[in-house]
Amino acid sequence: MRRYFGRKLLVYGLTFFVAVTVNWMIPRFMPGDPVQSMLSRANVAQPAAVEAMRVHYTAMFGFDLPLWRQYLNFWGSLLRGDLGISIWLFPTPVTDVIVRAVPYTLGLLIPSILLSWVAGNRFGAFAARRKWLDNTVLPLGYVLTATPYMWLAILLAWALGIIAGIFPVAGAYGFDLQPSWSWEFVGSLAQHWFLPFASLFLVAFGGWAIGMRNMIIYELEADYVNYLRALGAPTRLVRRYAFRNAILPQVTGLALQLGVLVAGALVTEIVFSYPGLGHLILQAIQNQDFFLLQGTFLFIVIGVLIANFVIDIAYVLVDPRTRTGMGEAA
């Protein structure tokens, strides 16, 4: 087992290095000049002052150095925990900007991923045993899982927000409120949270339900199930074994779908102007904020890698065949 996790850590380390390098390169290939964008927002009329500010900010951000030197400086700052200064919100450190946005993104991602996975698997397993439910769930599940996150978010905002007026469609809480522990603020926070959560939950729920439904049908036709039935095993016991075997590919699917789910959450935040990492990425692109874009991508890369590593550990715990294989390899 030690060798297994050692190899996993090596793979994740190489993945982190490549992802962070690509993360550093992406903003450099974007068109435009971040310093010029910053000066345009300053509305300075004197050409001499503009040129002096350009030279100052170019040197301060390190844009006057060769690319290879900028790359080495980036890794040096990263190892010290310094993500730089935001160009869009100058002179606020990028770390402070990201820390303010992370709770909103995690508040959407964690409940939507976990609840959709648990509910979708349970519902798919139940639908596989009920023909009338299977005939209705299967088409609905295909529609949900094929629906883009952004499109469903727009539909929910239009139907439940604009037409019905039940939920707000922008922001994380009322514009007339300040963050506090009051019931009024918590209620407003929950109201603004529901529509982004619902759009993420429904799309993921459809995919997990279809996957589990197909796996249960496959497992119920396996040889070991026929053997258990021939022995007179209770139906509940047979279904329990089938569910335990069918859940293993779903655990693997969760690891593979994490990137898609995170991307869906970022796009959904943009639709609802939700102040999470997706909103930061949009603002960083619009304002050509290299450092904020790098820091946001870095946090997403680290989060996805950690989540995948946790799923790898969980897979070892739930699948005895993996542990047996480790023992034989040792």
ROLOMAR-941173 format. One line per 10 residues: number of its first residue (from 0); for each residue x, y, z of C-alpha. Coordinates in steps of 0.05 Angstrom, whole numbers, padded with zeros to 5 digits, always signed. Example, Ala and Ser with C-alpha at 12.3 -4.5 7.8 and 13.67 -1.06 7.14 Angstrom:
0 = +00246 -00090 +00156 ~ +00273 -00021 +00143
// end
This chain:
0 = +00000 +00000 +00000 ~ +00058 +00047 +00014 ~ +00085 +00037 -00056 ~ +00016 +00048 -00085 ~ +00006 +00115 -00052 ~ +00079 +00133 -00066 ~ +00066 +00125 -00140 ~ +00001 +00164 -00134 ~ +00037 +00221 -00099 ~ +00090 +00222 -00154
10 = +00037 +00225 -00208 ~ +00000 +00280 -00172 ~ +00065 +00318 -00162 ~ +00081 +00316 -00237 ~ +00009 +00335 -00253 ~ +00014 +00394 -00206 ~ +00079 +00418 -00238 ~ +00052 +00413 -00309 ~ -00015 +00444 -00291 ~ +00017 +00503 -00254
20 = +00065 +00514 -00313 ~ +00006 +00516 -00363 ~ -00030 +00560 -00313 ~ +00028 +00609 -00315 ~ +00031 +00607 -00392 ~ -00043 +00619 -00406 ~ -00046 +00692 -00385 ~ +00018 +00708 -00424 ~ -00015 +00685 -00488 ~ -00075 +00730 -00477
30 = -00078 +00792 -00522 ~ -00071 +00860 -00491 ~ -00027 +00895 -00440 ~ -00047 +00889 -00366 ~ -00008 +00952 -00347 ~ -00043 +00992 -00402 ~ -00110 +00966 -00377 ~ -00092 +00989 -00307 ~ -00071 +01058 -00332 ~ -00135 +01066 -00372
40 = -00176 +01057 -00308 ~ -00133 +01110 -00274 ~ -00156 +01165 -00323 ~ -00089 +01202 -00322 ~ -00087 +01258 -00374 ~ -00014 +01279 -00374 ~ +00028 +01236 -00423 ~ +00091 +01244 -00381 ~ +00055 +01218 -00319 ~ +00025 +01160 -00358
50 = +00094 +01140 -00384 ~ +00125 +01145 -00315 ~ +00069 +01102 -00285 ~ +00078 +01052 -00342 ~ +00152 +01043 -00328 ~ +00139 +01039 -00253 ~ +00084 +00986 -00256 ~ +00120 +00946 -00311 ~ +00181 +00940 -00266 ~ +00140 +00927 -00203
60 = +00101 +00869 -00235 ~ +00164 +00842 -00268 ~ +00139 +00848 -00339 ~ +00205 +00879 -00361 ~ +00242 +00814 -00348 ~ +00252 +00757 -00398 ~ +00199 +00703 -00396 ~ +00246 +00651 -00367 ~ +00263 +00698 -00310 ~ +00190 +00713 -00298
70 = +00176 +00638 -00295 ~ +00231 +00626 -00243 ~ +00207 +00686 -00202 ~ +00137 +00658 -00205 ~ +00159 +00591 -00175 ~ +00201 +00627 -00123 ~ +00142 +00669 -00101 ~ +00095 +00609 -00102 ~ +00140 +00569 -00056 ~ +00139 +00628 -00008
80 = +00063 +00630 -00011 ~ +00062 +00697 -00048 ~ +00013 +00698 -00106 ~ +00027 +00771 -00123 ~ -00014 +00834 -00125 ~ -00081 +00839 -00161 ~ -00079 +00886 -00221 ~ -00155 +00893 -00221 ~ -00160 +00908 -00146 ~ -00091 +00940 -00138
90 = -00058 +00940 -00087 ~ -00097 +00882 -00055 ~ -00058 +00816 -00051 ~ -00085 +00760 -00094 ~ -00089 +00714 -00034 ~ -00137 +00762 +00002 ~ -00182 +00767 -00060 ~ -00185 +00691 -00067 ~ -00197 +00678 +00007 ~ -00259 +00722 +00004
100 = -00287 +00683 -00056 ~ -00269 +00612 -00036 ~ -00326 +00602 +00016 ~ -00379 +00617 -00036 ~ -00350 +00568 -00087 ~ -00341 +00513 -00035 ~ -00411 +00526 -00009 ~ -00438 +00510 -00079 ~ -00391 +00454 -00099 ~ -00388 +00410 -00037
110 = -00464 +00403 -00026 ~ -00480 +00397 -00100 ~ -00427 +00344 -00113 ~ -00440 +00301 -00052 ~ -00516 +00306 -00051 ~ -00523 +00294 -00126 ~ -00477 +00234 -00122 ~ -00512 +00202 -00063 ~ -00583 +00218 -00086 ~ -00569 +00201 -00159
120 = -00539 +00133 -00142 ~ -00596 +00115 -00094 ~ -00650 +00138 -00142 ~ -00617 +00103 -00202 ~ -00613 +00037 -00163 ~ -00686 +00044 -00142 ~ -00708 +00061 -00213 ~ -00673 -00001 -00241 ~ -00722 -00044 -00200 ~ -00785 -00007 -00219
130 = -00805 -00010 -00293 ~ -00854 +00049 -00290 ~ -00802 +00091 -00255 ~ -00747 +00069 -00303 ~ -00790 +00091 -00363 ~ -00796 +00161 -00334 ~ -00728 +00170 -00301 ~ -00686 +00147 -00360 ~ -00711 +00201 -00410 ~ -00710 +00254 -00356
140 = -00640 +00234 -00334 ~ -00614 +00238 -00405 ~ -00645 +00307 -00413 ~ -00614 +00332 -00348 ~ -00545 +00304 -00359 ~ -00542 +00330 -00431 ~ -00563 +00400 -00409 ~ -00505 +00450 -00403 ~ -00498 +00479 -00334 ~ -00503 +00550 -00359
150 = -00566 +00537 -00399 ~ -00602 +00505 -00341 ~ -00580 +00561 -00296 ~ -00610 +00612 -00344 ~ -00675 +00572 -00347 ~ -00680 +00568 -00271 ~ -00664 +00643 -00264 ~ -00718 +00660 -00316 ~ -00772 +00613 -00289 ~ -00763 +00617 -00213
160 = -00730 +00684 -00209 ~ -00757 +00731 -00262 ~ -00826 +00700 -00277 ~ -00845 +00670 -00210 ~ -00804 +00719 -00168 ~ -00790 +00665 -00115 ~ -00714 +00670 -00114 ~ -00664 +00726 -00129 ~ -00622 +00719 -00191 ~ -00558 +00758 -00174
170 = -00508 +00763 -00118 ~ -00496 +00722 -00056 ~ -00541 +00762 -00010 ~ -00585 +00824 -00011 ~ -00551 +00887 -00035 ~ -00578 +00924 +00026 ~ -00546 +00875 +00075 ~ -00477 +00868 +00106 ~ -00447 +00800 +00124 ~ -00466 +00782 +00195
180 = -00494 +00724 +00236 ~ -00564 +00752 +00237 ~ -00623 +00709 +00214 ~ -00640 +00761 +00161 ~ -00571 +00754 +00129 ~ -00570 +00678 +00134 ~ -00639 +00674 +00102 ~ -00618 +00720 +00045 ~ -00554 +00679 +00036 ~ -00596 +00615 +00030
190 = -00644 +00646 -00020 ~ -00588 +00670 -00065 ~ -00553 +00603 -00058 ~ -00611 +00559 -00079 ~ -00615 +00571 -00154 ~ -00540 +00562 -00168 ~ -00541 +00499 -00125 ~ -00603 +00472 -00160 ~ -00573 +00480 -00229 ~ -00510 +00442 -00209
200 = -00548 +00389 -00170 ~ -00598 +00373 -00225 ~ -00548 +00364 -00282 ~ -00502 +00320 -00239 ~ -00562 +00282 -00210 ~ -00585 +00260 -00279 ~ -00516 +00232 -00297 ~ -00507 +00193 -00232 ~ -00578 +00165 -00236 ~ -00568 +00139 -00307
210 = -00500 +00110 -00291 ~ -00525 +00073 -00229 ~ -00588 +00048 -00265 ~ -00546 +00017 -00320 ~ -00496 -00013 -00271 ~ -00550 -00044 -00228 ~ -00583 -00077 -00289 ~ -00515 -00104 -00310 ~ -00499 -00130 -00240 ~ -00567 -00164 -00232
220 = -00551 -00206 -00294 ~ -00482 -00227 -00269 ~ -00464 -00299 -00253 ~ -00456 -00288 -00178 ~ -00527 -00260 -00174 ~ -00555 -00321 -00209 ~ -00515 -00365 -00161 ~ -00543 -00328 -00101 ~ -00613 -00335 -00127 ~ -00603 -00409 -00139
230 = -00581 -00416 -00066 ~ -00646 -00383 -00045 ~ -00614 -00318 -00020 ~ -00664 -00264 -00001 ~ -00678 -00212 -00055 ~ -00655 -00156 -00008 ~ -00587 -00189 +00001 ~ -00578 -00199 -00074 ~ -00594 -00126 -00087 ~ -00546 -00105 -00032
240 = -00489 -00143 -00064 ~ -00507 -00115 -00132 ~ -00508 -00044 -00105 ~ -00440 -00052 -00071 ~ -00409 -00075 -00137 ~ -00445 -00023 -00179 ~ -00422 +00034 -00134 ~ -00348 +00022 -00150 ~ -00350 +00050 -00222 ~ -00389 +00109 -00195
250 = -00332 +00125 -00147 ~ -00284 +00124 -00206 ~ -00333 +00167 -00245 ~ -00335 +00218 -00189 ~ -00259 +00227 -00194 ~ -00264 +00234 -00270 ~ -00322 +00283 -00267 ~ -00293 +00330 -00215 ~ -00262 +00376 -00267 ~ -00327 +00380 -00305
260 = -00366 +00395 -00241 ~ -00318 +00449 -00221 ~ -00321 +00481 -00291 ~ -00397 +00478 -00287 ~ -00396 +00513 -00219 ~ -00352 +00568 -00246 ~ -00398 +00581 -00306 ~ -00459 +00579 -00261 ~ -00429 +00632 -00215 ~ -00421 +00677 -00275
270 = -00494 +00669 -00295 ~ -00518 +00688 -00225 ~ -00463 +00740 -00211 ~ -00445 +00696 -00151 ~ -00381 +00723 -00119 ~ -00341 +00658 -00122 ~ -00280 +00637 -00162 ~ -00318 +00636 -00228 ~ -00335 +00710 -00219 ~ -00262 +00724 -00203
280 = -00239 +00689 -00266 ~ -00286 +00730 -00309 ~ -00263 +00795 -00276 ~ -00190 +00775 -00283 ~ -00199 +00761 -00358 ~ -00236 +00826 -00370 ~ -00184 +00867 -00332 ~ -00124 +00826 -00357 ~ -00104 +00810 -00285 ~ -00050 +00758 -00295
290 = -00037 +00746 -00222 ~ -00109 +00738 -00201 ~ -00121 +00690 -00259 ~ -00060 +00649 -00240 ~ -00080 +00647 -00167 ~ -00151 +00626 -00181 ~ -00130 +00571 -00229 ~ -00078 +00549 -00178 ~ -00130 +00541 -00124 ~ -00175 +00501 -00171
300 = -00117 +00455 -00191 ~ -00098 +00442 -00119 ~ -00171 +00430 -00099 ~ -00184 +00381 -00155 ~ -00119 +00343 -00142 ~ -00133 +00337 -00067 ~ -00204 +00314 -00081 ~ -00179 +00261 -00130 ~ -00128 +00236 -00079 ~ -00183 +00230 -00026
310 = -00225 +00191 -00076 ~ -00166 +00145 -00090 ~ -00161 +00131 -00015 ~ -00236 +00119 -00011 ~ -00233 +00071 -00069 ~ -00180 +00029 -00033 ~ -00225 +00027 +00028 ~ -00289 +00006 -00009 ~ -00259 -00042 -00059 ~ -00226 -00104 -00027
320 = -00199 -00125 -00094 ~ -00153 -00065 -00095 ~ -00126 -00082 -00026 ~ -00116 -00154 -00047 ~ -00078 -00132 -00109 ~ -00033 -00088 -00066 ~ -00018 -00147 -00020 ~ +00000 -00192 -00079 ~ +00044 -00138 -00110 ~ +00081 -00129 -00044
// end
